[in-house]
Amino acid sequence: MYFYYGNNFIFIGASMRILNIVLFFVLSSFCFAQINIEYLNDVPEEFKEKYFSQKRDYNPLQVGNIWQYYDAEYNVHSTIKVLQDSIINGKKYFKKSIFPEFTTRPDANISWERNDTTSGVSFMLDFEDVNNNGDFFEELPLDSLENPYWSRYKTYKYPFFGGIEKTTLVKDTSWVILEGDTVISRTFEIIDLFWIEEIIEKFGIFWNWSESPARYCTGAIINGRQYGTIVSVYDNSERTPTDFFLKNNYPNPFNPSTTINYQLPEQSFVSIKVYNMLGETISVLKNEFQNSGSYSLEFDGSDLPSGTYLYKIQAGSYYEVKKMLLVK
């Protein structure tokens, strides 16, 4: 086993290689019939020199990219998809959604991400102000994938799992052949979550593990190339509402309009209003009785300045508030 330091791989002993081989056979029994991968001990020096002369991409961001992961504990797939791109504050971000199909209140966890190709750091736009400092245009670090072996860096990855700022430990680096391409595979541990994941260059997250069994990628479409098998992507609109639910507006950030979706399991008097951060009512989008079902409405912010706004639904005893970001 080798680790990356200063454009070089350094041998760190047989124990790490054995661990990697054991992991390979454990995972291969599950997913390698889906995605072909082979772990290597080393590659020729000529190949390394050419490989490290090029920029590496550990977080492929292109509209239409999809990754699907199988969770054997719940016998479900989760889908990550890049939905759109947008220029915000002069930088290009990509909207990424995570559809957890096992939830009883299905929705997409949303992030806006970009890669800094110079530093190798991936960032997310803090449009929900997860660190509560009032800056909705701040960039927060996700991964720093060129860091040397056994170094640590701060991450704001997976804010919906609890905790805000977390520490990531850079563990192992190896060469792999993924569907015929020889690339680098790196393993990281988010210490605060006891979360380990393998990230393969040009592919993204291949598997993650917090407790047995691991969740592994069974299919992906990356930059137009398909790996493994893609099952049907979850579509909430096809299900009959079983509870009240207000979804995240789409797109978000938006300019000048965005769509708000919600569902009602029973006939209710529905009030949906938009507020500024001072609590002042900006717009009344709905204020009437509606039958059970799934609904969609549009909010137009053409006459409003850039900033963060709140939208609130109240239906019977149910109410919920969400944030949306207008960027002009």
Buried (B, 14 or more C-beta within 10 A) or exposed (E): BBBBBEEEBEEBEEEBBEBBEEBBEEBBEBBBEBBEBBBEEEBEEEEBEEBBEEEBBBBBBEEEBBBBBBBEEEEBBBBBBBBBBBEBEEEEBBBBBBBBBEEEEBBBBBBBBBBEEEEBBBBBBBBBBBBEEEEBBBBBBBBBBBBEBEEEBEBBBBBEEEEEEBEBBBBBBBBBBBBEEBBBBBBBBBBBBEBBBBBBBBBBBBBBBEEEEBBBBBBBBBEEEEBBEBEEEBEBEEEEBEEBBBBBBBBBBBBEEBBBBBBBBEEBEBBBBBBBEEEEEBBEBBEEEBEEEBBEEEBEBEEBEEBBBBBBBBBEEBEBEBBBBBBE
